Amino acid sequence: MQDSWKMRNFAAFRGMRGFTKPLILVLTNKHFMIDKNIIKTAVEEWLEKGDYYLVDVEMTPDDRIVIEIDHADGVWIEDCADLSRFLQEKLGEELGDYELEVGSAGIGQPFKVVQQYRNHVGKEVEVLQQNGQKVQGLLKAVSEDGNQFVVTTKEKQQVEGKKRPQLVEVDKTFAISAIKSCKYLLNFK
């Protein structure tokens, strides 16, 4: 934890009756500054109890700490409340005046960690490539090292023996680091 206060020494000057020593003034900040890694470590400790995983920790300029967790079967509000209580007990005053917000990674939001890709294998996704082109299809697989994933799409291609192009399934491999985003595709059909 960084020091949340500063000490300033002021020299005595004429007119300060009875003061022969410098005046010491302690200025306090509005809140403590907590390190993001301390929060992550505490969250990871809580996550050891189940199949939840950390998606993101964000510290906003308006003094909020936003923690996103996820689970293959979804996140229950009781678990968010339990994590919030755990963090307040564990970190206590280190949280200072920050507002703590614990929630699930939003459905339809871009994936932030490899585990989200793995949880959505077999489901429809939308990939936004660096050039702005969108690709929609079925998330087929994620590589062991978590650097790539495969999406099965349908494209029109010329098939031997057919006059017109036919709709065929094509596997496309993407490097996670080379795309803008990938997200679960909400389908209301």
Summary of the structure (lengths in Angstrom):
residues: 189
radius of gyration: 26.2
end to end distance: 51.0
largest distance: 105.9
contacts: 464
relative contact order: 0.12
helix: 21%
strand: 40%
